Amino acid sequence: MAEPGATPLPIPCSTTYELPGLSVDQNVGLCFGLVVRSVGLAKGFTGGIRSLKAGEVPEYTGVVEEARRHALERLVAHAQELGANAVVGVRFDSSDVGQGLSEIVAYGTAVIAR
């Protein structure tokens, strides 16, 4: 289910290798979307204070959620550049790439479906 206020993706994307109601005709290849984000001084400071006690840290949750959305949008754009009209097997990965910097990557298989 889409998040309220979220922009729908222009092509079907699935974490599975099937698209209900569609048939995958051609595997176009690997596609990905990459974002490197910093939490920022203000959110980092308030998030750091909140992290001293147990529970969710909304400042960090919001940054990661936005980064994942951005990576997914870039994944879709890359798939479309490859000539695909859908993406299957979508996955996310993340890692720290430097002090205060996180990499979020969305990747999958670009396909032509009908």
N, C-alpha and C positions, 0 to 999 in steps of 0.2 A: 504494500500500500504506500502511495506517495505521501510524503510529508506535507502538511498544510502549507500552502504558499510556495512550494517547490515548483520550479519550472519543469514540465515534462520533457523527457529526452526526445529528440527528433527521430530516433530509430529505436527499434526494440533491442533491449539488452537483457541478458539472463545469466545467472550464475550456473545454470544447467547447460547442457549441450543440445537442448531441444527448445523450440519456440512453439507453444501451443497454437495450432491453427496454421502454422507455416511449415514449409519444407525447406531444408537447407540444401541448396543446389551446388554451391561452390564454396570451398574454403579459400579465402583471399590471403590470410596470413595473420601473423601476430600484430596486435595493435596495443598501444599503451598511452597513458596520460600521466605526466609527472609534474609534481608541485613540490617546491621546497619552501617551507614557511617558518617564520619566526613568530614566537608568541607576542613579542612586543614588550616594551618597558612597562606600560601601565598594567596590562593583563598579567605579565610575568610577576610583577610585584604583588598584586592582589591575589593572584593564583598561588604564589609562594607562601603567602600568609595563610591562606585557606588550607593549603596542603599540610600544615602543621597538625591539623586535626583530621580524624577519619571522615570519610565520606567523599562524595563527588566534588570535583573542582570545576564549576561551570565555565570559568574563564578558559580553561584548557579544552573542555568538551566542545565548546563553540568553535574554537580555532581548528580543532581536528575535524569536526563535522564539515566546516566550510572548505577545508583543504580536500577532503574526500570528494565533496561535490564538484569542486574545481577540477580535480584529477579525472573524474568520470566524464565531465564535459570535454576535456582534452582527449580522452580515450575515444569518445564518439566522433570528434572532429578528425582524429587520425584515421579511424575506420572509414569515414566518408571520403577522405583523401585517397585511400586505397581502393575506392570504388565499392565498398560494402554498403549494405542497407540494414545490417543487424550485427550484433556482437554476442557471442556465446562464451560460456566459461569465464565470466568476469570474476576477477579476484582483486583484492586490495593487499598491499604490503606497506610497511612503514619502517623507517629506521632513523636514527640520529646521524646527521652528517657533519655536525659541528656544534659548538657551544650554543645552545638555544635554538638550533635549527633542526627541523625534522623534514624528512622526505616522505611523501605519500605517493605511491604509484598505483594506478589502476591498470590492469592488463587483461587481455582476453583474445579470443579468436574472431577476427573480422570475417564475416560470411555474406554470401548473397542468398537471400531467402525469398521464397514466393508463397 
